[in-house]
């Protein structure tokens, strides 16, 4: 498995608007091939991490342009340029 993270910071006065648009980005991402999990973590100050878990690096690489395109919808709401990161997943366990 492979993981892509995007660290972001939303302008404080635009947090609610960004959350509404973010729901659409996550919905679009569900259709990407190889996506296993999508998680959006956000603090009350608008800083956050968007995390996607993919079946493999190839799936993550193939999805990257669509994710970036989707994020362009909210770039005007961000305080800073998002910082993308990529990782190979070493351990992953879902405990229910």
C-alpha positions in Angstrom: 0.0 0.0 0.0 1.0 3.6 -0.5 -0.1 6.9 1.2 -0.2 10.4 0.0 -0.6 13.3 2.5 -1.4 16.9 1.8 -0.8 19.3 4.6 -2.9 22.5 4.3 -4.0 25.6 6.2 -7.4 27.2 5.5 -7.8 30.9 6.1 -9.7 31.3 9.4 -12.6 33.2 7.9 -13.2 30.6 5.2 -13.1 27.3 7.2 -16.8 26.5 6.9 -16.8 27.2 3.1 -13.8 25.0 2.7 -15.3 22.1 4.6 -18.4 22.2 2.3 -16.2 22.1 -0.8 -13.9 19.5 0.8 -16.9 17.1 1.0 -17.1 17.2 -2.8 -13.4 16.5 -3.2 -13.7 13.4 -1.0 -16.8 12.3 -2.9 -14.9 12.6 -6.3 -11.9 10.7 -4.8 -14.1 7.7 -4.1 -14.2 7.0 -7.8 -10.4 6.8 -8.2 -9.0 3.4 -9.0 -6.9 1.9 -6.2 -8.2 4.2 -3.4 -8.6 2.2 -0.2 -9.2 5.0 2.4 -9.6 8.7 2.5 -9.2 10.7 5.7 -9.4 14.5 6.2 -8.1 15.6 9.6 -8.6 19.2 10.6 -7.9 21.3 13.7 -10.3 24.1 14.7 -7.8 26.7 13.4 -8.2 25.3 9.8 -4.9 23.4 9.6 -5.2 19.9 8.5 -4.0 16.8 6.6 -5.8 15.1 3.7 -4.7 11.5 3.6 -5.3 8.9 0.9 -4.4 5.3 1.2 -3.9 3.5 -2.1 -3.5 -0.1 -3.2 0.0 0.7 -4.6 2.3 3.5 -5.7 1.0 3.3 -9.3 -2.6 3.9 -8.2 -1.4 6.9 -6.0 0.6 8.3 -8.9 -2.4 7.9 -11.3 -4.8 9.6 -8.9 -2.5 12.6 -8.1 -3.5 14.8 -11.1 -7.2 14.5 -10.3 -6.6 15.2 -6.6 -4.6 18.3 -7.5 -7.2 19.4 -9.9 -9.9 19.0 -7.3 -7.9 21.0 -4.7 -7.7 23.9 -7.2 -11.4 24.4 -6.3 -10.4 25.5 -2.8 -7.0 27.1 -3.4 -8.5 30.6 -2.9 -9.5 29.6 0.6 -6.1 28.5 1.7 -3.7 30.5 3.8 -0.6 28.7 2.4 0.4 26.4 -0.5 -0.5 22.8 0.3 2.5 20.5 0.9 2.1 17.1 -0.6 4.0 14.1 0.8 4.2 10.4 -0.2 5.0 7.3 1.9 5.1 3.6 1.5 2.7 2.0 4.1 4.7 -0.2 6.4 2.0 -1.3 8.8 -1.8 -0.8 8.5 -4.5 -2.4 10.7 -8.1 -1.4 11.1 -9.3 -2.3 14.6 -13.1 -2.4 15.0 
